[in-house]
Amino acid sequence: MLETSARLLRLLALLQSRRDWQGSELADELRISPRTVRRDVDRLRELGYPVNATTGSFGGYRLGAGAELPPLLLDDNEAVAVAAALRTNAVTGLEEVSLRALLKLEQVLPSRLRHRVSALEQIESVPRDSPAPALDPELLSTLAAACRDSDTLRFDYQAHDGTATRRRAEPHRLVNWGRRWYLVAWDADKQDWRSFRVDRITPPQPPHGPRFTPRDLDATTYVASRVTQAAWRFQARVLVHAPADAVAARIHAAIGTVEAVDDTTCELVTGSDSVETLAVWIGMLGYDFEVTSPPDLVAHVRTLAARYARAVQD
């Protein structure tokens, strides 16, 4: 009986780990016969789990949506990752809900994981220059499911200048960058990659379009190189008196890009929502530099230079 119960839990965990499973795959994973798989699936159904049978060349089993949320089976790393995500409150407006979910999770964690999760209390959120836009969690779930299932989406999108357009896209990944969420997708009309701010997307209405074959792209790098600069209020070009490799080693993709001028100098393209933050980043490089734009940053660096000079006068 204990062996059967443990096997049912393992079967449930497998069904939760991905969308579709063939019966032979489940049998291999559990090291049981396909007949036993069918019998165990029937037991899960009797317990109230909506395990649906799929047809076609890839027919098998799929865990459907039930009337009640079923218990989720997480391994150690998954449990810690969920706790970390709940603590960071990535979605503005869900802080209280995230805290309630975190408390429930911590109550059932085994002791070996509690110390790992409690260490997350040392994480502090760094204040940003601008508040994060509130998001609809249902929209995030819809987009995430479309990325997972490779479903083409049609949605209305509002550009930075307020222009509204209808888009047809193949969703690739959701990326959280600078307290904003972006959908990285292949634009089927433009035939090129695009990033869409999720808070500017009107929730797409089902049914979604046909499934597509996923393409390869480093979504985080794409967002860092394309989206960050567009979001900056102030953009600066700084001549740094140091080799490009040395400066690039100190610059995160979220802060800027570095291009070599010659063997001993390079140009740093960076930005921020405030000149104060820009001046801090540049000053922390540890190299001599020249700022020529924007004028607001030039004036602020002059003010800092005079202030520092007065601070060390005899």
C-alpha positions as CSV (number, residue, x, y, z in Angstrom):
1,M,0.0,0.0,0.0
2,L,2.8,2.4,0.9
3,E,4.6,1.6,-2.3
4,T,1.5,2.3,-4.3
5,S,0.9,5.6,-2.6
6,A,4.5,6.7,-3.2
7,R,4.1,5.7,-6.9
8,L,0.9,7.7,-7.2
9,L,2.7,10.8,-5.8
10,R,5.5,10.3,-8.3
11,L,3.0,9.9,-11.1
12,L,1.2,13.1,-10.0
13,A,4.6,15.0,-9.9
14,L,5.4,13.9,-13.4
15,L,2.0,15.0,-14.7
16,Q,2.5,18.4,-13.1
17,S,6.0,18.8,-14.5
18,R,5.0,19.2,-18.2
19,R,1.9,19.4,-20.4
20,D,1.7,16.0,-22.2
21,W,3.0,12.5,-21.4
22,Q,2.8,9.4,-23.4
23,G,1.9,6.3,-21.4
24,S,5.2,4.6,-22.4
25,E,7.1,7.6,-21.1
26,L,5.4,7.4,-17.8
27,A,6.0,3.7,-17.6
28,D,9.7,4.2,-18.2
29,E,10.0,7.0,-15.7
30,L,8.2,5.0,-13.0
31,R,9.7,1.6,-14.1
32,I,6.3,0.0,-14.2
33,S,4.2,-1.5,-17.0
34,P,1.9,0.6,-19.2
35,R,-1.0,-1.4,-17.7
36,T,0.0,-0.3,-14.2
37,V,0.2,3.3,-15.5
38,R,-3.4,3.1,-16.7
39,R,-4.5,1.6,-13.4
40,D,-2.7,4.4,-11.4
41,V,-4.2,7.0,-13.6
42,D,-7.7,5.6,-12.8
43,R,-6.8,5.9,-9.1
44,L,-5.8,9.5,-9.5
45,R,-9.1,10.2,-11.2
46,E,-11.0,8.5,-8.3
47,L,-9.1,10.9,-6.0
48,G,-10.4,13.8,-7.9
49,Y,-7.5,14.6,-10.2
50,P,-8.6,15.5,-13.7
51,V,-6.2,13.3,-15.7
52,N,-7.3,13.6,-19.4
53,A,-6.5,11.2,-22.1
54,T,-5.1,12.7,-25.3
55,T,-5.4,11.2,-28.8
56,G,-3.4,11.3,-32.0
57,S,0.2,10.3,-32.8
58,F,1.3,11.8,-29.5
59,G,-1.6,10.5,-27.5
60,G,-1.2,10.0,-23.8
61,Y,-2.1,11.8,-20.6
62,R,-2.5,15.4,-19.5
63,L,-3.3,16.8,-16.1
64,G,-6.3,19.1,-16.6
65,A,-7.7,22.0,-14.6
66,G,-9.9,20.9,-11.7
67,A,-12.6,22.5,-9.6
68,E,-10.1,22.9,-6.8
69,L,-6.4,23.5,-6.8
70,P,-4.6,20.2,-6.3
71,P,-1.6,19.8,-4.1
72,L,1.6,20.7,-5.9
73,L,4.6,18.4,-5.5
74,L,7.9,20.4,-5.5
75,D,11.4,19.2,-5.1
76,D,13.8,21.0,-2.8
77,N,15.2,23.5,-5.4
78,E,11.7,24.2,-6.7
79,A,10.4,25.0,-3.3
80,V,13.2,27.4,-2.5
81,A,12.8,29.0,-5.9
82,V,9.1,29.6,-5.3
83,A,9.9,31.1,-1.9
84,A,12.4,33.4,-3.4
85,A,10.0,34.6,-6.1
86,L,7.3,35.2,-3.5
87,R,9.7,37.3,-1.4
88,T,10.8,39.5,-4.3
89,N,7.1,40.4,-5.2
90,A,7.9,40.7,-8.9
91,V,4.3,41.7,-9.7
92,T,3.2,45.0,-8.2
93,G,-0.1,44.9,-6.5
94,L,0.2,41.3,-5.3
95,E,2.5,41.9,-2.3
96,E,-0.2,40.8,0.3
97,V,-1.2,37.7,-1.7
98,S,2.5,36.8,-2.1
99,L,3.0,37.0,1.6
100,R,0.0,34.8,2.4
101,A,1.3,32.2,-0.1
102,L,4.8,32.4,1.4
103,L,3.5,31.8,4.9
104,K,1.5,28.7,3.7
105,L,4.6,27.4,1.9
106,E,6.9,27.9,4.9
107,Q,4.5,26.0,7.2
108,V,4.8,22.8,5.2
109,L,8.5,23.0,4.4
110,P,10.7,20.2,5.8
111,S,13.3,21.4,8.4
112,R,16.2,20.9,5.9
113,L,14.7,23.6,3.7
114,R,13.6,26.1,6.4
115,H,17.1,27.4,7.0
116,R,17.6,27.9,3.2
117,V,14.3,29.8,2.9
118,S,14.9,31.8,6.1
119,A,18.2,33.0,4.6
120,L,16.1,34.8,1.9
121,E,15.1,37.3,4.6
122,Q,18.5,38.9,4.1
123,I,17.4,39.9,0.5
124,E,16.7,43.6,0.3
125,S,15.0,45.2,-2.7
126,V,17.0,48.1,-4.2
127,P,14.7,51.1,-4.7
128,R,14.2,52.0,-8.4
129,D,14.1,55.4,-10.0
130,S,10.5,54.8,-11.1
131,P,7.7,52.7,-9.7
132,A,6.8,49.4,-11.4
133,P,3.5,49.3,-13.4
134,A,0.8,47.2,-11.9
135,L,0.0,44.1,-13.9
136,D,-2.9,41.7,-14.3
137,P,-1.7,38.3,-13.0
138,E,-4.2,36.6,-15.2
139,L,-2.6,38.2,-18.3
140,L,0.9,37.1,-17.1
141,S,-0.5,33.5,-16.8
142,T,-2.1,33.6,-20.2
143,L,1.2,34.8,-21.8
144,A,3.3,32.3,-19.9
145,A,1.0,29.5,-21.0
146,A,1.2,30.6,-24.6
147,C,5.0,30.6,-24.4
148,R,4.9,27.1,-22.9
149,D,2.5,25.7,-25.4
150,S,3.8,27.6,-28.5
151,D,0.5,29.1,-29.3
152,T,0.3,32.1,-31.7
153,L,-1.3,35.1,-30.1
154,R,-3.2,38.1,-31.5
155,F,-3.4,41.1,-29.2
156,D,-3.8,44.9,-29.2
157,Y,-0.6,46.8,-28.2
158,Q,-0.1,50.4,-27.2
159,A,3.3,51.8,-28.2
160,H,5.3,54.3,-26.2
161,D,3.8,57.2,-28.2
162,G,0.2,55.9,-27.5
163,T,-0.3,54.4,-30.9
164,A,-2.5,51.3,-30.8
165,T,-1.8,48.4,-33.1
166,R,-3.0,44.8,-33.6
167,R,-0.2,42.3,-33.4
168,R,0.2,38.7,-34.4
169,A,3.1,37.1,-32.6
170,E,4.7,33.8,-31.7
171,P,5.5,34.2,-27.9
172,H,8.9,33.0,-26.8
173,R,9.7,34.1,-23.2
174,L,8.5,36.4,-20.5
175,V,11.4,38.5,-19.1
176,N,11.3,40.6,-15.9
177,W,13.8,43.5,-16.3
178,G,14.0,46.7,-14.4
179,R,10.8,46.0,-12.5
180,R,8.9,45.7,-15.8
181,W,7.7,42.6,-17.6
182,Y,8.4,42.1,-21.3
183,L,7.1,39.5,-23.7
184,V,9.8,38.5,-26.2
185,A,8.1,37.2,-29.4
186,W,8.6,36.7,-33.1
187,D,6.4,39.2,-34.9
188,A,4.7,37.2,-37.6
189,D,3.9,40.4,-39.6
190,K,7.3,42.1,-39.3
191,Q,9.1,38.8,-39.6
192,D,11.5,39.8,-36.8
193,W,12.0,39.6,-33.0
194,R,10.1,42.2,-30.9
195,S,9.8,42.9,-27.2
196,F,6.4,44.0,-25.8
197,R,5.8,45.6,-22.4
198,V,3.2,43.4,-20.8
199,D,1.5,46.4,-19.1
200,R,0.7,47.8,-22.6
201,I,-0.8,44.5,-23.9
202,T,-4.6,44.1,-24.0
203,P,-5.3,40.6,-22.8
204,P,-5.7,38.4,-25.9
205,Q,-9.0,36.7,-26.3
206,P,-9.2,32.9,-26.9
207,P,-9.1,30.9,-29.1
208,H,-5.4,31.5,-29.8
209,G,-3.9,30.9,-33.2
210,P,-2.2,27.8,-34.5
211,R,0.8,26.3,-32.8
212,F,4.3,27.1,-34.1
213,T,7.8,25.6,-34.0
214,P,9.8,27.5,-31.3
215,R,12.9,29.5,-32.4
216,D,16.1,30.0,-30.6
217,L,16.9,33.3,-28.9
218,D,18.5,34.4,-25.6
219,A,15.5,36.4,-24.5
220,T,17.2,38.1,-21.5
221,T,20.2,39.4,-23.6
222,Y,17.7,40.6,-26.2
223,V,15.7,42.6,-23.7
224,A,18.9,44.0,-22.1
225,S,20.2,45.2,-25.4
226,R,16.9,46.5,-26.9
227,V,14.6,47.5,-24.0
228,T,16.8,49.0,-21.4
229,Q,18.1,51.9,-23.5
230,A,14.6,52.8,-24.6
231,A,13.4,53.0,-21.0
232,W,16.1,55.4,-20.0
233,R,15.2,59.0,-19.3
234,F,18.8,60.2,-19.6
235,Q,21.2,58.5,-22.0
236,A,25.0,59.2,-21.8
237,R,28.0,58.5,-23.9
238,V,31.2,58.5,-21.8
239,L,34.7,58.2,-23.0
240,V,36.6,56.0,-20.6
241,H,40.4,55.9,-20.4
242,A,40.7,52.1,-20.1
243,P,40.6,49.1,-22.4
244,A,37.1,48.0,-23.4
245,D,37.6,44.5,-21.9
246,A,38.4,45.9,-18.5
247,V,35.4,48.2,-18.5
248,A,33.0,45.6,-19.9
249,A,34.0,43.3,-17.0
250,R,32.5,45.9,-14.6
251,I,29.4,46.7,-16.6
252,H,26.2,44.7,-16.3
253,A,24.0,44.5,-19.4
254,A,21.4,46.4,-17.5
255,I,23.7,49.4,-17.1
256,G,25.2,49.8,-20.5
257,T,27.3,48.7,-23.4
258,V,31.0,49.2,-24.2
259,E,32.6,49.7,-27.5
260,A,36.4,49.9,-28.1
261,V,37.9,53.2,-29.5
262,D,41.5,52.0,-29.4
263,D,43.6,49.7,-27.2
264,T,43.5,52.1,-24.2
265,T,40.1,53.9,-24.5
266,C,36.5,52.9,-25.0
267,E,33.0,54.5,-25.2
268,L,30.4,53.5,-22.6
269,V,26.8,54.0,-23.6
270,T,24.7,54.0,-20.4
271,G,21.6,55.6,-19.0
272,S,19.2,55.9,-16.1
273,D,16.1,57.7,-15.0
274,S,18.3,60.2,-13.0
275,V,21.6,61.9,-13.6
276,E,22.5,61.2,-9.9
277,T,22.4,57.5,-10.5
278,L,24.4,57.9,-13.7
279,A,27.1,59.8,-11.9
280,V,27.3,57.0,-9.3
281,W,27.7,54.3,-11.8
282,I,30.3,56.1,-13.8
283,G,32.3,57.1,-10.7
284,M,32.4,53.4,-9.5
285,L,34.2,52.3,-12.7
286,G,37.5,53.3,-11.1
287,Y,38.9,54.8,-14.3
288,D,39.3,58.3,-15.6
289,F,36.5,59.4,-17.9
290,E,35.1,62.3,-20.0
291,V,31.4,63.1,-20.1
292,T,30.1,65.2,-23.0
293,S,26.4,64.5,-22.9
294,P,23.7,64.9,-21.8
295,P,24.1,68.5,-20.6
296,D,22.3,67.7,-17.3
297,L,24.8,65.0,-16.5
298,V,27.7,67.3,-17.4
299,A,26.4,70.0,-15.1
300,H,25.9,67.4,-12.3
301,V,29.4,66.0,-12.6
302,R,30.8,69.5,-12.5
303,T,28.9,70.1,-9.3
304,L,30.1,66.9,-7.8
305,A,33.7,67.7,-8.8
306,A,33.6,71.0,-7.0
307,R,31.9,69.5,-3.9
308,Y,34.6,66.8,-3.7
309,A,37.4,69.3,-4.2
310,R,36.0,71.4,-1.3
311,A,35.8,68.3,0.9
312,V,39.6,67.7,0.7
313,Q,40.8,71.3,1.0
314,D,43.3,72.0,3.8
